[in-house]
Amino acid sequence: MDQLVYGYIKKNQNDILNEWMKKMKEKADERLIKVVSDEMFARTSNEFIDMIVANIESNNEQFSSKLLDFAEKVVRLGWPLTFVNEGLREFNRIVFEGMQESGIVTPENQMDIVYEFDQWSTPLNNEIVHIYSQTWEKTVSLQKIALQELSAPLIPVLEGITVMPLVGTIDTERAKQIMENLLHGTVKHRSEVVLIDITGVPVVDTMVAHHIIQAAEAVRLVGAKCMLCGIRPEIAQTIVNLGINLNEIDTKNSLKKGIEAALQLTSRKIVEVEE
């Protein structure tokens, strides 16, 4: 970048930062301001300005490292890409107008400085979009894996008894995950009885029931007994109205009743201890 511009930014960095923060708070989405504290916003804003300055005075490797760190932070904070891009445009505007007021930009050199800004900011903007997109895709991918792992956990509660609590809607992809976790966990924990708790499943339609029947059959084939728990009255009515046949599966209206039945199947029972 032209030394006039670079010198002005270095000399007035704090004033530029304060003006930039003021303008960006006005432009920011209300939800963004609510979830990010003033201290965090100030710290991140300062890092953003430092990153821009680093692009001016350091080599590409150092800048890429700073940009990657910054991108990972703003993705975690929930800063949208449009907000980051607007931040760069606002930075350029503040610097250019400040240089005009200081008399550094004159009618004679104005076009040259505008050209310098464009030559500097366009590659920077492209790099920000590229790194931000990569970081976001990586974050979404990791979150998706984590959600898949948590969406259908098989939990051992007692020797030979495991529970799979299901929450939310069940689509084809999730049904596949349920089946894999169910079979793998049944063998791993040497389960004799597997309880599938659908208390948290809002709707049981034909497709969901079909997936549950398949899961129960698969559990039976690996030597364990499957029991369906959490059959609420409205779910029972839906199953009857749809003509879904669950005769091959033991059902209970609550997880508590399911565990009691599982204890009986494994020759155990709950005994109250007198004080």
N, C-alpha and C positions, 0 to 999 in steps of 0.2 A: 504494500500500500504506500501511497505517496507520503513522504516524511512530514508534510504539513498536517495531514490527517492523523497520522500516527502520533505526532507530537501533541496535538490537541487532545486526543483521547487519553494519553498517559497523564497529561497535566490536569485534566478535568474529570478523571475517572470517577471520583466520589460524587461529584455533582451530577454526572451523567447517570450514575447508578440510582441516585435518589429520584431524579426526574423520571427515569425509566420505570422504577417501582411504582411511582404515583400513577403514571399513565396505564401501566399494565393491570393495576388493581381495578382501575375504572373499566377496563376491557374484559376482565376475567369473569368467567361464569360464577354465579353466586355459590353454587355447590363447591367449586374449587376453593373459594375463599373460606368456606365453612370448615372444610376438612383439613386445611393447611393453616397452621398457626402463623401469626405475624412473624415470629422469630424464624420459623422454617422458611417462610416465603422470602424473608430478607436474606437468609443464608443461601438459598437456592438461586435467588436473583443475582447475588454477588458472584456465585460460581458461574452463572451464565455470562456475565460481563467479563469475568476472568478468562472464560473459555474463548470468547471473541478476541480478547487481547492476545491470548496465547496463539491464536491463529495468525495474528499479525507478526508476532516476534519470535515464534519458535518454529522448529522443523515439523514436517508432516507427521512424523511418528509420535512426537510429544503431543501434538494437537489431537490426533486420533485417539490416543489414550485418554486425554481429558474429556473428549467428546463422548466416548463410550461410557465413562464413569457418570457423566452428566445425564446421558440418555437413560441409563439404568435407574438413576434416582428419580427423574421426572416421570418415568413410566410407573414406578412404584407410588409416586405421589398422585398420579392420575392426571398429569398435565397433558391435554390433547395436543396433537401435532400442530393443529391450526394455531394454538396459543403460542407454541414455541416459534413458529414461522412469523407470526405477528410480532413477537418479541424482537426478532432480528430486524424486521422492517421498522419498528418503532425506534430501535437503537440507531439505525442509519438516519432516520428523520431527526432525532434529537441532536446527533452529532453534526449533521449538515446545517440545521438551523442555528445551532450554537456557533458554528464557524462563520455563518453569515453575520450574526450579531456581533461577533468579535472582529469582523472585518477581514478574516482570513480568506473567505470566499468573496471574490470580486467578479464583476461582469466579465472581466478579461479571462479569469482562470476557472470560471464556474463550470463550463462544459468539460474541461480536463478533469476536475475533481469528481463530477458526476460519473465520468467514464471510469475513474479509479474505483469509486464505490461499487459500480456494477461489476467490474473485473474481479473485485474482492468478494462481494457478497453472494454472487450467483453460485460459484463453486462451494462456498461455505453452506449456503442453503441446501444445495443438492446433497452435500455430505451429511448434513443434519437429518434430512429426510431419510437417507439411506440407513444411517446408523440407528435412528429412532425406529424405523420399520423393522429392522433386524432384531432389535432389542424387544420390541413389542411382540413379534412373532414367537421369539424364544420364550417370553414370559407366558403368553397364551398357551403355548405348547406344554410348558411345565405345569401350568394350572390345570390344563385338560387331563394330563396324566394323573395329577394328584386327585382330581375330582373322580376320575375313573376308579382309582384305588379305594377312595372313600365311599363311592356310591353303592357298593355292595359288599361290605365287609362280613366275613364269617367269624363270629366271636365264640371261642370256647368258654362256656359258663361253668360246666361241671365235667367230670371225667365221662367221656362218651357222649356228652350233650353239647351241641353248638347252636348258636342263634344267628340268623341273618336278618337284621332289621332293614326294611326297605322304606325309603322316604322319597316322595315326589313321583312324577310320572315315569312310566316305564316304556321306552321305545325299543325298536329292534336292536340298536347298537348297545343299549344298556342291558337288554335281556341277554345278549351274548356275553357281556361282562359278568352278569349274575351267574350264568351257567358255568363259566370258567372258574370263577371264584368258589362257587358251590362245590364243584367236583374236586378241585385242587384242595380246598380246605377240608372237605369230608375225609379224604384220604390222609392228608397231613395230620389232622387231629384225631384220626381213628374214631370218627364219630359213629355212634350207634343210632342216635336220633338227631335229626336236623330240623330246627324250627324256623320256618320262614314267616316273619312278622310283617304283615302288610297294614298295620295300624296307620302308618304315615302315607299310604298310597291313596290319593284322593279319588281316583276312578279305577274301577276294575271292569274293563270291557272284554269283548271276545278275544282280542289279541293278547291282552295282559293275562287273562285266564289260560290261554293256550301256552304262553311262555311258562307260567307257573306249573302247569301240568307236565310240560316237557322237563322242567327242572326237577320235579318230584320223581318222575320216571327215571331220570338220569341218576339221582341219588339212590334209588332202589337198586339200580343195576350195579352200583359199587358197594352194595351190602349194607346200606343204612336205611332207616325209615324216615320219611319226610312228613312233617306236620305243618299245616297252614294255620297261623294264628292271626288274631286281629280282625275277624270277620264282623264288621259293624252291621247293624240292622239294614242300613241303606245299601251296603255292599251285597248283603245276602239277598235283598230284594232284586237288585240288578242282576245277580247271577241266575236267580230263578227265572226272571223275565226273559233273559237272553237264552235260556235253555242250556246253560253250560253245565256239563256233567263233572262234578267233583267227587263222585262216589268212591273213586280209588284213593282219595287223599283224606286223611283224618283232619278235621277242622276244629278249631277252638275260637271262642269269641275274644279271648285275651291272651297275652303272652304268659301271664300268671297261670292260667289254666293249662296252657301248653307245657310249661315247665313241670307242673304237677303230674301231667300225663306222661311226660318223658321220664320222670323219676320212677313211675310205676312200671314203665316198659323196661327200665334198667334195674328192676328189683330193688328200688330204694323208695323212701318216702320222707316227708318232712315231719319231724317230731318236735313238739314243744317241750322245752326244758323248764322244769319247775325251779323257781328261785329258792 
